[in-house]
Amino acid sequence: MNSLEQELLARNFVKIGSGYYWTPYIIMIAEVICIPVFLIVTVVSYCEREA
């Protein structure tokens, strides 16, 4: 069995609203959102310390 079959058989899906979403997609979307947020917070924090 490959990993795709394991994920599908393990039923790693989350119901959001009226749809079901595969958890690896949710994790990727969360990371795409988190990385810029953390970068912005880091720059703002650095600029406040330098001021």
mmJSON file of the N, C-alpha and C atoms, coordinates in Angstrom:
{"data_MODEL":{"atom_site":{
"group_PDB":["ATOM","ATOM","ATOM","ATOM","ATOM","ATOM","ATOM","ATOM","ATOM","ATOM","ATOM","ATOM","ATOM","ATOM","ATOM","ATOM","ATOM","ATOM","ATOM","ATOM","ATOM","ATOM","ATOM","ATOM","ATOM","ATOM","ATOM","ATOM","ATOM","ATOM","ATOM","ATOM","ATOM","ATOM","ATOM","ATOM","ATOM","ATOM","ATOM","ATOM","ATOM","ATOM","ATOM","ATOM","ATOM","ATOM","ATOM","ATOM","ATOM","ATOM","ATOM","ATOM","ATOM","ATOM","ATOM","ATOM","ATOM","ATOM","ATOM","ATOM","ATOM","ATOM","ATOM","ATOM","ATOM","ATOM","ATOM","ATOM","ATOM","ATOM","ATOM","ATOM","ATOM","ATOM","ATOM","ATOM","ATOM","ATOM","ATOM","ATOM","ATOM","ATOM","ATOM","ATOM","ATOM","ATOM","ATOM","ATOM","ATOM","ATOM","ATOM","ATOM","ATOM","ATOM","ATOM","ATOM","ATOM","ATOM","ATOM","ATOM","ATOM","ATOM","ATOM","ATOM","ATOM","ATOM","ATOM","ATOM","ATOM","ATOM","ATOM","ATOM","ATOM","ATOM","ATOM","ATOM","ATOM","ATOM","ATOM","ATOM","ATOM","ATOM","ATOM","ATOM","ATOM","ATOM","ATOM","ATOM","ATOM","ATOM","ATOM","ATOM","ATOM","ATOM","ATOM","ATOM","ATOM","ATOM","ATOM","ATOM","ATOM","ATOM","ATOM","ATOM","ATOM","ATOM","ATOM","ATOM","ATOM","ATOM","ATOM","ATOM","ATOM"],
"id":[1,2,3,4,5,6,7,8,9,10,11,12,13,14,15,16,17,18,19,20,21,22,23,24,25,26,27,28,29,30,31,32,33,34,35,36,37,38,39,40,41,42,43,44,45,46,47,48,49,50,51,52,53,54,55,56,57,58,59,60,61,62,63,64,65,66,67,68,69,70,71,72,73,74,75,76,77,78,79,80,81,82,83,84,85,86,87,88,89,90,91,92,93,94,95,96,97,98,99,100,101,102,103,104,105,106,107,108,109,110,111,112,113,114,115,116,117,118,119,120,121,122,123,124,125,126,127,128,129,130,131,132,133,134,135,136,137,138,139,140,141,142,143,144,145,146,147,148,149,150,151,152,153],
"type_symbol":["N","C","C","N","C","C","N","C","C","N","C","C","N","C","C","N","C","C","N","C","C","N","C","C","N","C","C","N","C","C","N","C","C","N","C","C","N","C","C","N","C","C","N","C","C","N","C","C","N","C","C","N","C","C","N","C","C","N","C","C","N","C","C","N","C","C","N","C","C","N","C","C","N","C","C","N","C","C","N","C","C","N","C","C","N","C","C","N","C","C","N","C","C","N","C","C","N","C","C","N","C","C","N","C","C","N","C","C","N","C","C","N","C","C","N","C","C","N","C","C","N","C","C","N","C","C","N","C","C","N","C","C","N","C","C","N","C","C","N","C","C","N","C","C","N","C","C","N","C","C","N","C","C"],
"label_atom_id":["N","CA","C","N","CA","C","N","CA","C","N","CA","C","N","CA","C","N","CA","C","N","CA","C","N","CA","C","N","CA","C","N","CA","C","N","CA","C","N","CA","C","N","CA","C","N","CA","C","N","CA","C","N","CA","C","N","CA","C","N","CA","C","N","CA","C","N","CA","C","N","CA","C","N","CA","C","N","CA","C","N","CA","C","N","CA","C","N","CA","C","N","CA","C","N","CA","C","N","CA","C","N","CA","C","N","CA","C","N","CA","C","N","CA","C","N","CA","C","N","CA","C","N","CA","C","N","CA","C","N","CA","C","N","CA","C","N","CA","C","N","CA","C","N","CA","C","N","CA","C","N","CA","C","N","CA","C","N","CA","C","N","CA","C","N","CA","C","N","CA","C","N","CA","C","N","CA","C"],
"label_alt_id":[null,null,null,null,null,null,null,null,null,null,null,null,null,null,null,null,null,null,null,null,null,null,null,null,null,null,null,null,null,null,null,null,null,null,null,null,null,null,null,null,null,null,null,null,null,null,null,null,null,null,null,null,null,null,null,null,null,null,null,null,null,null,null,null,null,null,null,null,null,null,null,null,null,null,null,null,null,null,null,null,null,null,null,null,null,null,null,null,null,null,null,null,null,null,null,null,null,null,null,null,null,null,null,null,null,null,null,null,null,null,null,null,null,null,null,null,null,null,null,null,null,null,null,null,null,null,null,null,null,null,null,null,null,null,null,null,null,null,null,null,null,null,null,null,null,null,null,null,null,null,null,null,null],
"label_comp_id":["MET","MET","MET","ASN","ASN","ASN","SER","SER","SER","LEU","LEU","LEU","GLU","GLU","GLU","GLN","GLN","GLN","GLU","GLU","GLU","LEU","LEU","LEU","LEU","LEU","LEU","ALA","ALA","ALA","ARG","ARG","ARG","ASN","ASN","ASN","PHE","PHE","PHE","VAL","VAL","VAL","LYS","LYS","LYS","ILE","ILE","ILE","GLY","GLY","GLY","SER","SER","SER","GLY","GLY","GLY","TYR","TYR","TYR","TYR","TYR","TYR","TRP","TRP","TRP","THR","THR","THR","PRO","PRO","PRO","TYR","TYR","TYR","ILE","ILE","ILE","ILE","ILE","ILE","MET","MET","MET","ILE","ILE","ILE","ALA","ALA","ALA","GLU","GLU","GLU","VAL","VAL","VAL","ILE","ILE","ILE","CYS","CYS","CYS","ILE","ILE","ILE","PRO","PRO","PRO","VAL","VAL","VAL","PHE","PHE","PHE","LEU","LEU","LEU","ILE","ILE","ILE","VAL","VAL","VAL","THR","THR","THR","VAL","VAL","VAL","VAL","VAL","VAL","SER","SER","SER","TYR","TYR","TYR","CYS","CYS","CYS","GLU","GLU","GLU","ARG","ARG","ARG","GLU","GLU","GLU","ALA","ALA","ALA"],
"label_asym_id":["A","A","A","A","A","A","A","A","A","A","A","A","A","A","A","A","A","A","A","A","A","A","A","A","A","A","A","A","A","A","A","A","A","A","A","A","A","A","A","A","A","A","A","A","A","A","A","A","A","A","A","A","A","A","A","A","A","A","A","A","A","A","A","A","A","A","A","A","A","A","A","A","A","A","A","A","A","A","A","A","A","A","A","A","A","A","A","A","A","A","A","A","A","A","A","A","A","A","A","A","A","A","A","A","A","A","A","A","A","A","A","A","A","A","A","A","A","A","A","A","A","A","A","A","A","A","A","A","A","A","A","A","A","A","A","A","A","A","A","A","A","A","A","A","A","A","A","A","A","A","A","A","A"],
"label_entity_id":["1","1","1","1","1","1","1","1","1","1","1","1","1","1","1","1","1","1","1","1","1","1","1","1","1","1","1","1","1","1","1","1","1","1","1","1","1","1","1","1","1","1","1","1","1","1","1","1","1","1","1","1","1","1","1","1","1","1","1","1","1","1","1","1","1","1","1","1","1","1","1","1","1","1","1","1","1","1","1","1","1","1","1","1","1","1","1","1","1","1","1","1","1","1","1","1","1","1","1","1","1","1","1","1","1","1","1","1","1","1","1","1","1","1","1","1","1","1","1","1","1","1","1","1","1","1","1","1","1","1","1","1","1","1","1","1","1","1","1","1","1","1","1","1","1","1","1","1","1","1","1","1","1"],
"label_seq_id":[1,1,1,2,2,2,3,3,3,4,4,4,5,5,5,6,6,6,7,7,7,8,8,8,9,9,9,10,10,10,11,11,11,12,12,12,13,13,13,14,14,14,15,15,15,16,16,16,17,17,17,18,18,18,19,19,19,20,20,20,21,21,21,22,22,22,23,23,23,24,24,24,25,25,25,26,26,26,27,27,27,28,28,28,29,29,29,30,30,30,31,31,31,32,32,32,33,33,33,34,34,34,35,35,35,36,36,36,37,37,37,38,38,38,39,39,39,40,40,40,41,41,41,42,42,42,43,43,43,44,44,44,45,45,45,46,46,46,47,47,47,48,48,48,49,49,49,50,50,50,51,51,51],
"pdbx_PDB_ins_code":[null,null,null,null,null,null,null,null,null,null,null,null,null,null,null,null,null,null,null,null,null,null,null,null,null,null,null,null,null,null,null,null,null,null,null,null,null,null,null,null,null,null,null,null,null,null,null,null,null,null,null,null,null,null,null,null,null,null,null,null,null,null,null,null,null,null,null,null,null,null,null,null,null,null,null,null,null,null,null,null,null,null,null,null,null,null,null,null,null,null,null,null,null,null,null,null,null,null,null,null,null,null,null,null,null,null,null,null,null,null,null,null,null,null,null,null,null,null,null,null,null,null,null,null,null,null,null,null,null,null,null,null,null,null,null,null,null,null,null,null,null,null,null,null,null,null,null,null,null,null,null,null,null],
"Cartn_x":[0.84,0.0,0.888,0.567,1.35,0.73,1.401,0.957,-0.388,-0.672,-1.964,-3.096,-2.918,-3.944,-4.109,-2.995,-3.072,-3.836,-3.584,-4.296,-5.785,-6.113,-7.525,-8.246,-7.586,-8.212,-8.264,-7.353,-7.346,-8.429,-9.005,-10.068,-9.608,-8.482,-7.935,-8.547,-9.839,-10.563,-11.226,-11.344,-11.969,-13.16,-14.283,-15.463,-15.429,-15.383,-15.423,-16.58,-17.585,-18.772,-19.482,-19.708,-20.423,-19.49,-18.169,-17.234,-16.281,-15.67,-14.657,-13.313,-12.304,-10.994,-9.937,-8.991,-7.924,-6.957,-6.568,-5.751,-4.403,-3.704,-2.461,-2.693,-3.839,-4.129,-4.342,-5.005,-5.237,-3.907,-3.013,-1.696,-0.911,-0.932,-0.22,-0.784,-2.099,-2.719,-2.362,-2.357,-1.997,-0.553,0.348,1.742,1.911,1.179,1.25,0.793,-0.144,-0.617,0.365,0.893,1.747,3.092,3.713,5.058,5.091,4.231,4.273,3.918,2.991,2.619,3.822,4.53,5.703,6.807,6.976,7.975,7.637,6.377,5.949,6.136,5.753,5.906,7.385,8.238,9.663,10.233,9.87,10.371,9.873,8.615,8.066,8.751,8.955,9.617,11.051,11.764,13.138,13.189,12.281,12.258,11.94,11.088,10.779,11.973,12.762,13.935,15.015,15.126,16.146,15.778,14.5,14.058,14.306],
"Cartn_y":[-1.182,0.0,1.25,2.2,3.432,4.453,5.583,6.551,7.197,7.358,7.932,6.994,5.705,4.748,4.745,4.837,4.874,6.099,7.26,8.476,8.367,7.823,7.707,6.692,5.605,4.588,5.012,5.85,6.315,7.369,7.865,8.874,10.128,10.646,11.873,13.076,13.23,14.337,15.145,16.445,17.338,17.991,18.031,18.682,20.16,21.008,22.46,22.975,23.493,23.938,22.746,22.818,21.727,20.757,20.973,20.115,19.381,18.347,17.577,17.864,18.117,18.478,17.553,17.168,16.268,17.025,16.452,17.163,17.652,16.941,17.516,18.837,18.987,20.265,21.368,21.053,22.044,22.476,21.529,21.85,22.747,22.454,23.291,24.706,24.831,26.156,26.932,26.257,26.915,27.408,26.635,27.056,28.228,28.223,29.347,30.638,30.539,31.709,32.08,31.092,31.349,31.963,31.526,32.004,33.519,34.112,35.578,36.302,35.74,36.373,36.422,35.305,35.283,36.201,36.281,37.191,38.644,39.009,40.386,40.687,39.775,39.98,40.105,39.326,39.4,40.745,41.236,42.525,43.658,43.635,44.682,44.652,43.478,43.356,43.872,43.547,43.999,45.52,46.068,47.521,48.256,47.693,48.326,48.28,47.224,47.132,48.105,48.328,49.25,50.701,51.004,52.399,52.925],
"Cartn_z":[0.0,0.0,0.0,-0.857,-0.854,0.107,0.281,1.289,0.925,-0.367,-0.764,-0.34,-0.574,-0.157,1.359,2.077,3.533,4.011,3.405,3.798,3.499,2.341,1.97,2.852,3.19,4.024,5.487,5.922,7.302,7.531,6.482,6.54,7.27,6.825,7.385,6.678,6.862,6.263,7.363,7.148,8.114,7.425,8.119,7.554,7.938,6.92,7.108,6.263,6.929,6.207,5.614,4.302,3.653,2.935,3.041,2.326,3.239,2.683,3.393,2.738,3.565,3.055,3.642,2.803,3.185,4.074,5.214,6.197,5.663,4.767,4.24,3.499,2.831,2.167,3.19,4.292,5.342,5.95,6.167,6.726,5.775,4.48,3.505,3.463,3.486,3.466,4.728,5.874,7.132,7.091,6.528,6.438,5.485,4.394,3.448,4.128,5.046,5.779,6.894,7.605,8.771,8.412,7.344,7.017,6.816,5.987,5.862,7.162,7.931,9.202,10.136,10.275,11.142,10.622,9.314,8.764,9.085,8.938,9.235,10.71,11.582,13.021,13.384,12.753,13.018,12.609,11.449,10.973,11.872,12.231,13.102,14.462,15.007,16.305,16.221,15.172,14.997,14.871,14.076,13.898,15.2,16.037,17.319,18.262,18.222,19.088,18.638,17.344,16.815,17.057,17.206,17.366,18.755],
"occupancy":[1.0,1.0,1.0,1.0,1.0,1.0,1.0,1.0,1.0,1.0,1.0,1.0,1.0,1.0,1.0,1.0,1.0,1.0,1.0,1.0,1.0,1.0,1.0,1.0,1.0,1.0,1.0,1.0,1.0,1.0,1.0,1.0,1.0,1.0,1.0,1.0,1.0,1.0,1.0,1.0,1.0,1.0,1.0,1.0,1.0,1.0,1.0,1.0,1.0,1.0,1.0,1.0,1.0,1.0,1.0,1.0,1.0,1.0,1.0,1.0,1.0,1.0,1.0,1.0,1.0,1.0,1.0,1.0,1.0,1.0,1.0,1.0,1.0,1.0,1.0,1.0,1.0,1.0,1.0,1.0,1.0,1.0,1.0,1.0,1.0,1.0,1.0,1.0,1.0,1.0,1.0,1.0,1.0,1.0,1.0,1.0,1.0,1.0,1.0,1.0,1.0,1.0,1.0,1.0,1.0,1.0,1.0,1.0,1.0,1.0,1.0,1.0,1.0,1.0,1.0,1.0,1.0,1.0,1.0,1.0,1.0,1.0,1.0,1.0,1.0,1.0,1.0,1.0,1.0,1.0,1.0,1.0,1.0,1.0,1.0,1.0,1.0,1.0,1.0,1.0,1.0,1.0,1.0,1.0,1.0,1.0,1.0,1.0,1.0,1.0,1.0,1.0,1.0],
"B_iso_or_equiv":[0.0,0.0,0.0,0.0,0.0,0.0,0.0,0.0,0.0,0.0,0.0,0.0,0.0,0.0,0.0,0.0,0.0,0.0,0.0,0.0,0.0,0.0,0.0,0.0,0.0,0.0,0.0,0.0,0.0,0.0,0.0,0.0,0.0,0.0,0.0,0.0,0.0,0.0,0.0,0.0,0.0,0.0,0.0,0.0,0.0,0.0,0.0,0.0,0.0,0.0,0.0,0.0,0.0,0.0,0.0,0.0,0.0,0.0,0.0,0.0,0.0,0.0,0.0,0.0,0.0,0.0,0.0,0.0,0.0,0.0,0.0,0.0,0.0,0.0,0.0,0.0,0.0,0.0,0.0,0.0,0.0,0.0,0.0,0.0,0.0,0.0,0.0,0.0,0.0,0.0,0.0,0.0,0.0,0.0,0.0,0.0,0.0,0.0,0.0,0.0,0.0,0.0,0.0,0.0,0.0,0.0,0.0,0.0,0.0,0.0,0.0,0.0,0.0,0.0,0.0,0.0,0.0,0.0,0.0,0.0,0.0,0.0,0.0,0.0,0.0,0.0,0.0,0.0,0.0,0.0,0.0,0.0,0.0,0.0,0.0,0.0,0.0,0.0,0.0,0.0,0.0,0.0,0.0,0.0,0.0,0.0,0.0,0.0,0.0,0.0,0.0,0.0,0.0],
"pdbx_formal_charge":[null,null,null,null,null,null,null,null,null,null,null,null,null,null,null,null,null,null,null,null,null,null,null,null,null,null,null,null,null,null,null,null,null,null,null,null,null,null,null,null,null,null,null,null,null,null,null,null,null,null,null,null,null,null,null,null,null,null,null,null,null,null,null,null,null,null,null,null,null,null,null,null,null,null,null,null,null,null,null,null,null,null,null,null,null,null,null,null,null,null,null,null,null,null,null,null,null,null,null,null,null,null,null,null,null,null,null,null,null,null,null,null,null,null,null,null,null,null,null,null,null,null,null,null,null,null,null,null,null,null,null,null,null,null,null,null,null,null,null,null,null,null,null,null,null,null,null,null,null,null,null,null,null],
"auth_seq_id":[1,1,1,2,2,2,3,3,3,4,4,4,5,5,5,6,6,6,7,7,7,8,8,8,9,9,9,10,10,10,11,11,11,12,12,12,13,13,13,14,14,14,15,15,15,16,16,16,17,17,17,18,18,18,19,19,19,20,20,20,21,21,21,22,22,22,23,23,23,24,24,24,25,25,25,26,26,26,27,27,27,28,28,28,29,29,29,30,30,30,31,31,31,32,32,32,33,33,33,34,34,34,35,35,35,36,36,36,37,37,37,38,38,38,39,39,39,40,40,40,41,41,41,42,42,42,43,43,43,44,44,44,45,45,45,46,46,46,47,47,47,48,48,48,49,49,49,50,50,50,51,51,51],
"auth_comp_id":["MET","MET","MET","ASN","ASN","ASN","SER","SER","SER","LEU","LEU","LEU","GLU","GLU","GLU","GLN","GLN","GLN","GLU","GLU","GLU","LEU","LEU","LEU","LEU","LEU","LEU","ALA","ALA","ALA","ARG","ARG","ARG","ASN","ASN","ASN","PHE","PHE","PHE","VAL","VAL","VAL","LYS","LYS","LYS","ILE","ILE","ILE","GLY","GLY","GLY","SER","SER","SER","GLY","GLY","GLY","TYR","TYR","TYR","TYR","TYR","TYR","TRP","TRP","TRP","THR","THR","THR","PRO","PRO","PRO","TYR","TYR","TYR","ILE","ILE","ILE","ILE","ILE","ILE","MET","MET","MET","ILE","ILE","ILE","ALA","ALA","ALA","GLU","GLU","GLU","VAL","VAL","VAL","ILE","ILE","ILE","CYS","CYS","CYS","ILE","ILE","ILE","PRO","PRO","PRO","VAL","VAL","VAL","PHE","PHE","PHE","LEU","LEU","LEU","ILE","ILE","ILE","VAL","VAL","VAL","THR","THR","THR","VAL","VAL","VAL","VAL","VAL","VAL","SER","SER","SER","TYR","TYR","TYR","CYS","CYS","CYS","GLU","GLU","GLU","ARG","ARG","ARG","GLU","GLU","GLU","ALA","ALA","ALA"],
"auth_asym_id":["A","A","A","A","A","A","A","A","A","A","A","A","A","A","A","A","A","A","A","A","A","A","A","A","A","A","A","A","A","A","A","A","A","A","A","A","A","A","A","A","A","A","A","A","A","A","A","A","A","A","A","A","A","A","A","A","A","A","A","A","A","A","A","A","A","A","A","A","A","A","A","A","A","A","A","A","A","A","A","A","A","A","A","A","A","A","A","A","A","A","A","A","A","A","A","A","A","A","A","A","A","A","A","A","A","A","A","A","A","A","A","A","A","A","A","A","A","A","A","A","A","A","A","A","A","A","A","A","A","A","A","A","A","A","A","A","A","A","A","A","A","A","A","A","A","A","A","A","A","A","A","A","A"],
"auth_atom_id":["N","CA","C","N","CA","C","N","CA","C","N","CA","C","N","CA","C","N","CA","C","N","CA","C","N","CA","C","N","CA","C","N","CA","C","N","CA","C","N","CA","C","N","CA","C","N","CA","C","N","CA","C","N","CA","C","N","CA","C","N","CA","C","N","CA","C","N","CA","C","N","CA","C","N","CA","C","N","CA","C","N","CA","C","N","CA","C","N","CA","C","N","CA","C","N","CA","C","N","CA","C","N","CA","C","N","CA","C","N","CA","C","N","CA","C","N","CA","C","N","CA","C","N","CA","C","N","CA","C","N","CA","C","N","CA","C","N","CA","C","N","CA","C","N","CA","C","N","CA","C","N","CA","C","N","CA","C","N","CA","C","N","CA","C","N","CA","C","N","CA","C","N","CA","C","N","CA","C"],
"pdbx_PDB_model_num":[1,1,1,1,1,1,1,1,1,1,1,1,1,1,1,1,1,1,1,1,1,1,1,1,1,1,1,1,1,1,1,1,1,1,1,1,1,1,1,1,1,1,1,1,1,1,1,1,1,1,1,1,1,1,1,1,1,1,1,1,1,1,1,1,1,1,1,1,1,1,1,1,1,1,1,1,1,1,1,1,1,1,1,1,1,1,1,1,1,1,1,1,1,1,1,1,1,1,1,1,1,1,1,1,1,1,1,1,1,1,1,1,1,1,1,1,1,1,1,1,1,1,1,1,1,1,1,1,1,1,1,1,1,1,1,1,1,1,1,1,1,1,1,1,1,1,1,1,1,1,1,1,1]
}}}
